[in-house]
Amino acid sequence: MTSDDANDYVLGHSDRELERLRRQAQLVNPITRQYLIEAGIASGMSVLDIGSGAGDVAFLAADLVGQSGQVVGVDRSPDALALARSRAMERSLANVSFHESQLSAMTFDQLFDAAIGRYVLCFQADPAALLQKITRLVGPGGIVLFHEPDREQMCSYPPTPTYDKTCQWLDETYRRTGMDIRMGVKLYSTFLAAGLPGPTMRMHAVIGGANALDEVHLEADQAVVLAADMERMGVATADQLGINSLVERTVQEMDAKQSIIVGRAEIGAWTRLPG
């Protein structure tokens, strides 16, 4: 998850944010992995992971391509890449490497069998233009796959006010910083605008009740990371956010009402280039 030169990645790359990304990955990795398998990522392939961050998606791809394959992750953050390299060493993944670069400036001496990314296009001022550049790095018949969010789908039932309000505050913060919170449903038109064949698409969501703390943290952790920005932008005050008790209050409301929370839509889209 990263941004290109045009937009700053609002969540940053602090230790807190990198930890949030790892926690998030535990919930959404199974979804991304299913998309990779359905798209055709398989043994022996060379894969370019765009905006690789701490390496979670690259590691998913590495497992699928095996030792006969290759995964190259690209990100502009040296801190995120340092963590990704350390994690790759811990896993003894010799088939994964990471490259520091602005996404708009990526150059390689090879064409890849596939280019993939998660939560990348939503942070781009012109996602179709970036997609065009990425496509030039993929060989004939290769795969292009992106997993992006649609935050419009989020809700609780019966309504849990703390969760719903947190989501609204996050949506407004993201909008003001230039993130497209509906990028997932725009993937089809974005692929077409980039000159790609219309993609196959799938949608999943993370859903949980009061016993599902990781699901609650999926949104609450973003509010923790962005609390100062929310205050600075006038989206919400520190007292309104109540960061220190946010998870506890959400769970209490869910428990009292026997509510579930429905997370953002996790939308995958993939296509093959003409052979």
C-alpha beads as a LAMMPS data file, in Angstrom:
LAMMPS data file: protein, C-alpha beads

275 atoms
274 bonds

1 atom types
1 bond types

-500.0 500.0 xlo xhi
-500.0 500.0 ylo yhi
-500.0 500.0 zlo zhi

Masses

1 110.0

Atoms # bond

1 1 1 0.000 0.000 0.000
2 1 1 1.714 3.160 -1.151
3 1 1 1.313 6.237 -3.272
4 1 1 3.190 7.665 -6.207
5 1 1 4.745 11.100 -6.570
6 1 1 1.408 12.836 -7.154
7 1 1 -0.165 12.055 -3.777
8 1 1 1.428 11.507 -0.377
9 1 1 0.472 8.260 1.300
10 1 1 -1.558 9.792 4.141
11 1 1 -1.025 6.892 6.556
12 1 1 2.750 7.295 6.355
13 1 1 5.324 4.623 7.208
14 1 1 5.738 4.988 10.964
15 1 1 6.367 1.952 13.141
16 1 1 2.727 2.173 14.240
17 1 1 1.531 2.187 10.635
18 1 1 3.769 -0.709 9.625
19 1 1 2.394 -2.700 12.555
20 1 1 -1.144 -1.787 11.475
21 1 1 -0.393 -3.081 7.991
22 1 1 0.775 -6.406 9.388
23 1 1 -2.369 -6.765 11.492
24 1 1 -4.507 -5.846 8.486
25 1 1 -2.726 -8.432 6.375
26 1 1 -3.822 -11.226 8.700
27 1 1 -7.430 -10.473 7.744
28 1 1 -7.160 -9.602 4.063
29 1 1 -4.309 -11.885 2.934
30 1 1 -6.638 -14.873 2.391
31 1 1 -8.765 -12.694 0.107
32 1 1 -5.781 -11.450 -1.901
33 1 1 -4.394 -14.968 -2.159
34 1 1 -7.653 -16.220 -3.642
35 1 1 -7.548 -13.450 -6.231
36 1 1 -3.956 -14.331 -7.139
37 1 1 -4.858 -17.992 -7.612
38 1 1 -7.952 -17.234 -9.680
39 1 1 -5.974 -14.828 -11.853
40 1 1 -3.447 -17.550 -12.666
41 1 1 -0.370 -16.713 -10.568
42 1 1 1.446 -20.047 -10.516
43 1 1 4.754 -21.876 -10.148
44 1 1 7.722 -20.527 -12.096
45 1 1 6.279 -17.101 -12.879
46 1 1 8.035 -13.742 -12.475
47 1 1 5.819 -11.265 -10.611
48 1 1 6.142 -7.522 -10.023
49 1 1 4.472 -6.348 -6.792
50 1 1 3.597 -2.655 -6.986
51 1 1 3.651 -0.599 -3.781
52 1 1 4.839 -3.591 -1.807
53 1 1 5.176 -1.836 1.568
54 1 1 6.143 -4.338 4.258
55 1 1 6.002 -7.189 1.741
56 1 1 2.768 -8.997 2.583
57 1 1 1.473 -9.335 -0.982
58 1 1 4.948 -10.168 -2.299
59 1 1 5.147 -13.046 0.188
60 1 1 1.765 -14.366 -0.960
61 1 1 2.978 -14.327 -4.563
62 1 1 6.308 -15.920 -3.599
63 1 1 4.480 -18.863 -2.074
64 1 1 2.541 -19.382 -5.301
65 1 1 5.450 -19.023 -7.756
66 1 1 7.786 -21.225 -5.697
67 1 1 11.547 -21.412 -5.846
68 1 1 11.484 -21.616 -9.642
69 1 1 9.718 -18.247 -9.756
70 1 1 10.648 -14.689 -8.856
71 1 1 8.890 -11.817 -7.080
72 1 1 10.169 -8.236 -7.174
73 1 1 8.505 -5.734 -4.832
74 1 1 8.670 -2.002 -5.513
75 1 1 8.036 0.778 -3.007
76 1 1 9.313 4.294 -2.453
77 1 1 9.632 4.012 1.345
78 1 1 13.061 2.863 2.573
79 1 1 11.618 2.120 6.015
80 1 1 8.926 -0.158 4.613
81 1 1 11.460 -1.885 2.368
82 1 1 13.893 -2.430 5.222
83 1 1 11.137 -4.231 7.107
84 1 1 10.144 -6.207 3.997
85 1 1 13.739 -7.367 3.435
86 1 1 14.083 -8.351 7.077
87 1 1 10.863 -10.350 6.939
88 1 1 11.967 -12.057 3.720
89 1 1 15.218 -13.104 5.405
90 1 1 13.296 -14.451 8.408
91 1 1 11.250 -16.570 5.992
92 1 1 14.357 -17.655 3.999
93 1 1 12.683 -16.430 0.818
94 1 1 15.409 -16.403 -1.788
95 1 1 12.881 -15.826 -4.584
96 1 1 11.849 -12.355 -3.335
97 1 1 13.699 -9.047 -3.712
98 1 1 12.698 -5.438 -3.127
99 1 1 13.491 -2.335 -5.159
100 1 1 13.222 1.292 -3.988
101 1 1 11.656 3.562 -6.584
102 1 1 8.897 6.014 -7.245
103 1 1 6.234 4.042 -9.083
104 1 1 6.269 6.452 -12.003
105 1 1 10.027 5.928 -12.424
106 1 1 10.213 2.118 -12.344
107 1 1 12.607 0.553 -14.845
108 1 1 13.665 -3.079 -15.199
109 1 1 15.798 -5.077 -17.599
110 1 1 13.078 -7.713 -17.936
111 1 1 9.393 -8.115 -18.647
112 1 1 7.338 -9.818 -15.943
113 1 1 4.721 -12.528 -16.265
114 1 1 2.434 -10.572 -13.952
115 1 1 2.060 -7.239 -12.156
116 1 1 0.020 -7.111 -8.966
117 1 1 -0.825 -4.617 -6.233
118 1 1 -3.042 -4.088 -3.198
119 1 1 -4.382 -0.692 -2.079
120 1 1 -2.219 1.201 -4.564
121 1 1 -4.442 2.714 -7.255
122 1 1 -6.739 4.316 -4.669
123 1 1 -3.888 6.677 -3.708
124 1 1 -3.061 7.760 -7.272
125 1 1 -4.108 11.070 -8.805
126 1 1 -4.338 9.298 -12.186
127 1 1 -4.661 5.533 -11.637
128 1 1 -5.190 4.760 -15.329
129 1 1 -1.924 6.490 -16.252
130 1 1 -0.002 4.477 -13.654
131 1 1 -1.676 1.308 -14.851
132 1 1 -0.490 2.054 -18.388
133 1 1 3.104 2.388 -17.146
134 1 1 2.826 -0.839 -15.195
135 1 1 1.459 -2.678 -18.214
136 1 1 4.609 -1.846 -20.185
137 1 1 6.558 -3.950 -17.684
138 1 1 4.443 -7.067 -18.356
139 1 1 5.076 -9.387 -21.264
140 1 1 2.536 -10.542 -23.889
141 1 1 -0.130 -12.749 -22.352
142 1 1 0.844 -11.560 -18.884
143 1 1 -1.467 -10.875 -15.960
144 1 1 -2.376 -7.526 -14.401
145 1 1 -4.164 -7.750 -11.036
146 1 1 -5.155 -5.170 -8.439
147 1 1 -6.991 -5.493 -5.125
148 1 1 -8.627 -2.213 -4.087
149 1 1 -11.192 -1.076 -1.496
150 1 1 -14.695 0.321 -1.743
151 1 1 -15.518 1.975 1.571
152 1 1 -19.073 2.842 0.523
153 1 1 -20.156 -0.673 1.496
154 1 1 -19.267 -0.386 5.197
155 1 1 -22.000 -0.614 7.836
156 1 1 -23.065 -2.161 11.122
157 1 1 -26.282 -3.980 11.965
158 1 1 -28.023 -3.323 14.235
159 1 1 -26.345 0.088 14.046
160 1 1 -23.243 0.565 16.200
161 1 1 -22.808 4.361 16.432
162 1 1 -19.120 4.387 17.415
163 1 1 -18.118 2.113 14.535
164 1 1 -20.280 3.943 11.999
165 1 1 -18.990 7.359 13.085
166 1 1 -15.373 6.194 12.980
167 1 1 -15.873 4.994 9.406
168 1 1 -17.425 8.333 8.425
169 1 1 -14.541 10.279 9.946
170 1 1 -12.017 8.082 8.160
171 1 1 -13.857 8.444 4.843
172 1 1 -13.818 12.227 5.140
173 1 1 -10.133 12.272 6.087
174 1 1 -9.232 10.072 3.137
175 1 1 -11.283 12.201 0.730
176 1 1 -9.550 15.378 1.877
177 1 1 -6.132 13.820 1.319
178 1 1 -6.976 12.674 -2.204
179 1 1 -7.654 8.966 -1.686
180 1 1 -10.422 7.480 -3.816
181 1 1 -12.464 5.525 -1.269
182 1 1 -14.456 3.883 -4.113
183 1 1 -11.510 2.720 -6.205
184 1 1 -12.618 -0.907 -6.015
185 1 1 -15.778 -0.404 -8.049
186 1 1 -13.862 1.806 -10.488
187 1 1 -11.352 -0.906 -11.387
188 1 1 -13.280 -2.030 -14.465
189 1 1 -13.399 1.442 -16.033
190 1 1 -9.800 2.129 -14.945
191 1 1 -8.539 -1.007 -16.672
192 1 1 -10.379 0.019 -19.847
193 1 1 -9.044 3.588 -19.648
194 1 1 -5.524 2.144 -19.444
195 1 1 -6.116 0.204 -22.655
196 1 1 -6.464 -3.184 -20.943
197 1 1 -9.089 -5.822 -21.674
198 1 1 -12.073 -5.707 -19.334
199 1 1 -11.097 -7.496 -16.116
200 1 1 -12.662 -10.371 -14.229
201 1 1 -13.788 -9.084 -10.829
202 1 1 -14.611 -10.500 -7.395
203 1 1 -15.707 -8.950 -4.094
204 1 1 -15.296 -10.070 -0.475
205 1 1 -15.682 -8.329 2.874
206 1 1 -14.471 -8.885 6.412
207 1 1 -17.439 -9.241 8.789
208 1 1 -17.416 -9.833 12.548
209 1 1 -19.322 -9.660 15.814
210 1 1 -18.325 -8.448 19.280
211 1 1 -15.881 -11.353 19.673
212 1 1 -13.972 -10.377 16.504
213 1 1 -11.375 -7.954 17.863
214 1 1 -9.186 -8.057 14.760
215 1 1 -12.159 -6.948 12.654
216 1 1 -12.798 -4.037 15.023
217 1 1 -9.120 -3.072 14.889
218 1 1 -9.226 -3.020 11.073
219 1 1 -10.888 0.416 11.214
220 1 1 -9.915 1.553 14.719
221 1 1 -6.189 1.207 13.980
222 1 1 -6.539 3.532 11.000
223 1 1 -8.206 6.117 13.249
224 1 1 -5.296 5.832 15.703
225 1 1 -2.747 6.443 12.948
226 1 1 -4.749 9.346 11.474
227 1 1 -5.960 10.955 14.719
228 1 1 -3.657 13.975 14.436
229 1 1 -4.657 14.521 10.791
230 1 1 -8.352 14.317 11.674
231 1 1 -7.876 17.017 14.303
232 1 1 -5.757 19.199 12.045
233 1 1 -8.326 19.009 9.243
234 1 1 -11.249 19.657 11.567
235 1 1 -12.826 16.264 10.841
236 1 1 -13.037 15.222 14.499
237 1 1 -11.646 16.401 17.840
238 1 1 -9.565 14.271 20.174
239 1 1 -12.495 14.096 22.598
240 1 1 -14.823 12.922 19.834
241 1 1 -12.377 10.266 18.726
242 1 1 -11.542 9.001 22.209
243 1 1 -8.744 6.928 20.723
244 1 1 -7.740 5.235 23.961
245 1 1 -11.195 3.688 24.409
246 1 1 -12.299 3.442 20.785
247 1 1 -12.045 -0.336 20.458
248 1 1 -13.568 -0.938 23.899
249 1 1 -16.552 1.351 23.213
250 1 1 -17.161 -0.243 19.817
251 1 1 -17.114 -3.755 21.240
252 1 1 -19.410 -2.771 24.123
253 1 1 -21.990 -1.372 21.694
254 1 1 -21.745 -4.437 19.473
255 1 1 -22.148 -6.744 22.441
256 1 1 -25.150 -4.861 23.805
257 1 1 -26.964 -4.923 20.469
258 1 1 -25.625 -8.272 19.194
259 1 1 -24.385 -6.309 16.189
260 1 1 -22.062 -7.215 13.376
261 1 1 -19.747 -4.850 11.536
262 1 1 -19.283 -5.121 7.791
263 1 1 -15.889 -3.946 6.612
264 1 1 -14.989 -2.285 3.344
265 1 1 -15.558 -4.205 0.141
266 1 1 -12.324 -5.937 -0.890
267 1 1 -12.525 -5.923 -4.687
268 1 1 -10.147 -7.759 -6.983
269 1 1 -9.814 -7.243 -10.726
270 1 1 -7.507 -9.006 -13.151
271 1 1 -6.977 -9.429 -16.855
272 1 1 -4.480 -10.911 -19.329
273 1 1 -2.667 -8.861 -21.907
274 1 1 -3.080 -9.856 -25.535
275 1 1 -0.641 -12.589 -26.515

Bonds

1 1 1 2
2 1 2 3
3 1 3 4
4 1 4 5
5 1 5 6
6 1 6 7
7 1 7 8
8 1 8 9
9 1 9 10
10 1 10 11
11 1 11 12
12 1 12 13
13 1 13 14
14 1 14 15
15 1 15 16
16 1 16 17
17 1 17 18
18 1 18 19
19 1 19 20
20 1 20 21
21 1 21 22
22 1 22 23
23 1 23 24
24 1 24 25
25 1 25 26
26 1 26 27
27 1 27 28
28 1 28 29
29 1 29 30
30 1 30 31
31 1 31 32
32 1 32 33
33 1 33 34
34 1 34 35
35 1 35 36
36 1 36 37
37 1 37 38
38 1 38 39
39 1 39 40
40 1 40 41
41 1 41 42
42 1 42 43
43 1 43 44
44 1 44 45
45 1 45 46
46 1 46 47
47 1 47 48
48 1 48 49
49 1 49 50
50 1 50 51
51 1 51 52
52 1 52 53
53 1 53 54
54 1 54 55
55 1 55 56
56 1 56 57
57 1 57 58
58 1 58 59
59 1 59 60
60 1 60 61
61 1 61 62
62 1 62 63
63 1 63 64
64 1 64 65
65 1 65 66
66 1 66 67
67 1 67 68
68 1 68 69
69 1 69 70
70 1 70 71
71 1 71 72
72 1 72 73
73 1 73 74
74 1 74 75
75 1 75 76
76 1 76 77
77 1 77 78
78 1 78 79
79 1 79 80
80 1 80 81
81 1 81 82
82 1 82 83
83 1 83 84
84 1 84 85
85 1 85 86
86 1 86 87
87 1 87 88
88 1 88 89
89 1 89 90
90 1 90 91
91 1 91 92
92 1 92 93
93 1 93 94
94 1 94 95
95 1 95 96
96 1 96 97
97 1 97 98
98 1 98 99
99 1 99 100
100 1 100 101
101 1 101 102
102 1 102 103
103 1 103 104
104 1 104 105
105 1 105 106
106 1 106 107
107 1 107 108
108 1 108 109
109 1 109 110
110 1 110 111
111 1 111 112
112 1 112 113
113 1 113 114
114 1 114 115
115 1 115 116
116 1 116 117
117 1 117 118
118 1 118 119
119 1 119 120
120 1 120 121
121 1 121 122
122 1 122 123
123 1 123 124
124 1 124 125
125 1 125 126
126 1 126 127
127 1 127 128
128 1 128 129
129 1 129 130
130 1 130 131
131 1 131 132
132 1 132 133
133 1 133 134
134 1 134 135
135 1 135 136
136 1 136 137
137 1 137 138
138 1 138 139
139 1 139 140
140 1 140 141
141 1 141 142
142 1 142 143
143 1 143 144
144 1 144 145
145 1 145 146
146 1 146 147
147 1 147 148
148 1 148 149
149 1 149 150
150 1 150 151
151 1 151 152
152 1 152 153
153 1 153 154
154 1 154 155
155 1 155 156
156 1 156 157
157 1 157 158
158 1 158 159
159 1 159 160
160 1 160 161
161 1 161 162
162 1 162 163
163 1 163 164
164 1 164 165
165 1 165 166
166 1 166 167
167 1 167 168
168 1 168 169
169 1 169 170
170 1 170 171
171 1 171 172
172 1 172 173
173 1 173 174
174 1 174 175
175 1 175 176
176 1 176 177
177 1 177 178
178 1 178 179
179 1 179 180
180 1 180 181
181 1 181 182
182 1 182 183
183 1 183 184
184 1 184 185
185 1 185 186
186 1 186 187
187 1 187 188
188 1 188 189
189 1 189 190
190 1 190 191
191 1 191 192
192 1 192 193
193 1 193 194
194 1 194 195
195 1 195 196
196 1 196 197
197 1 197 198
198 1 198 199
199 1 199 200
200 1 200 201
201 1 201 202
202 1 202 203
203 1 203 204
204 1 204 205
205 1 205 206
206 1 206 207
207 1 207 208
208 1 208 209
209 1 209 210
210 1 210 211
211 1 211 212
212 1 212 213
213 1 213 214
214 1 214 215
215 1 215 216
216 1 216 217
217 1 217 218
218 1 218 219
219 1 219 220
220 1 220 221
221 1 221 222
222 1 222 223
223 1 223 224
224 1 224 225
225 1 225 226
226 1 226 227
227 1 227 228
228 1 228 229
229 1 229 230
230 1 230 231
231 1 231 232
232 1 232 233
233 1 233 234
234 1 234 235
235 1 235 236
236 1 236 237
237 1 237 238
238 1 238 239
239 1 239 240
240 1 240 241
241 1 241 242
242 1 242 243
243 1 243 244
244 1 244 245
245 1 245 246
246 1 246 247
247 1 247 248
248 1 248 249
249 1 249 250
250 1 250 251
251 1 251 252
252 1 252 253
253 1 253 254
254 1 254 255
255 1 255 256
256 1 256 257
257 1 257 258
258 1 258 259
259 1 259 260
260 1 260 261
261 1 261 262
262 1 262 263
263 1 263 264
264 1 264 265
265 1 265 266
266 1 266 267
267 1 267 268
268 1 268 269
269 1 269 270
270 1 270 271
271 1 271 272
272 1 272 273
273 1 273 274
274 1 274 275
